[in-house]
Amino acid sequence: SQTIHQWPATLVQPVGSPLSLECTVEGTSNPNLYWYRQAAGRGLQLLFYSVGIGQISSEVPQNLSASRPQDRQFILSSKKLLLSDSGFYLCAWSVRGLYNSPLHFGNGTRLTVT
Amino acid sequence: EDQVTQSPEALRLQEGESSSLNCSYTVSGLRGLFWYRQDPGKGPEFLFTLYSAGEEKEKERLKATLTKKESFLHITAPKPEDSATYLCAVRNFGNEKLTFGTGTRLTIIP
């Protein structure tokens, strides 16, 4: 069966510090991968998605970036965090090429920027 | 731009009291509508996909229905363990992403 892992589960970082969140998927090949952010009282906002290694689409201009160095690994990064980067970050995968594959989410990283 | 609006924002029900959650959507071409359940501090858990108006899906005490403008999640005789936030999302024919609503926070009181 397929599983998705995100770490860390919680993170407290000062403003201006760098960020690296990692997500890996097991049990499937060539998935589509996604990073969403969920702020309190707001819906899930898509940040990045990837249909293959090195292929990243950005949805929202910001100081975050994403990379996909391996087929089942997706990394969210920032060089300098802002207070507004606080939120719940969720990684997800879907089956590439399947007409209406749902997204399957990890359990998220709660980021607090102080 | 795709838009999803869910109502109510929060709903409190007594155990066994049936009700419905609403998801209204605007999308250029609906490829699929998705329902998720999210428990506090967890990622959303997939429940259903609906593809076309008139379609219905059921799982235990939940039934999802779809029209050309909205979807309903009906919950019959709910139990306290059904307490969660329920999210609705749409996908259009143009891309792979899902656009989410802000959810309905459902609380079932024993």
HADDOCK unambig.tbl for C-alpha pairs under 7 A between the chains (distance, minus, plus):
assign (segid A and resid 41 and name CA) (segid B and resid 102 and name CA) 6.79 0.50 0.50
assign (segid A and resid 42 and name CA) (segid B and resid 102 and name CA) 5.22 0.50 0.50
assign (segid A and resid 43 and name CA) (segid B and resid 100 and name CA) 5.80 0.50 0.50
assign (segid A and resid 43 and name CA) (segid B and resid 101 and name CA) 5.29 0.50 0.50
assign (segid A and resid 43 and name CA) (segid B and resid 102 and name CA) 3.92 0.50 0.50
assign (segid A and resid 44 and name CA) (segid B and resid 100 and name CA) 5.79 0.50 0.50
assign (segid A and resid 90 and name CA) (segid B and resid 43 and name CA) 6.79 0.50 0.50
assign (segid A and resid 100 and name CA) (segid B and resid 32 and name CA) 6.68 0.50 0.50
assign (segid A and resid 104 and name CA) (segid B and resid 46 and name CA) 6.77 0.50 0.50
assign (segid A and resid 105 and name CA) (segid B and resid 43 and name CA) 5.54 0.50 0.50
assign (segid A and resid 105 and name CA) (segid B and resid 44 and name CA) 6.06 0.50 0.50
assign (segid A and resid 105 and name CA) (segid B and resid 45 and name CA) 6.96 0.50 0.50
assign (segid A and resid 106 and name CA) (segid B and resid 43 and name CA) 5.52 0.50 0.50
assign (segid A and resid 107 and name CA) (segid B and resid 42 and name CA) 4.73 0.50 0.50
assign (segid A and resid 107 and name CA) (segid B and resid 43 and name CA) 4.31 0.50 0.50
assign (segid A and resid 108 and name CA) (segid B and resid 42 and name CA) 6.52 0.50 0.50
assign (segid A and resid 108 and name CA) (segid B and resid 43 and name CA) 5.88 0.50 0.50
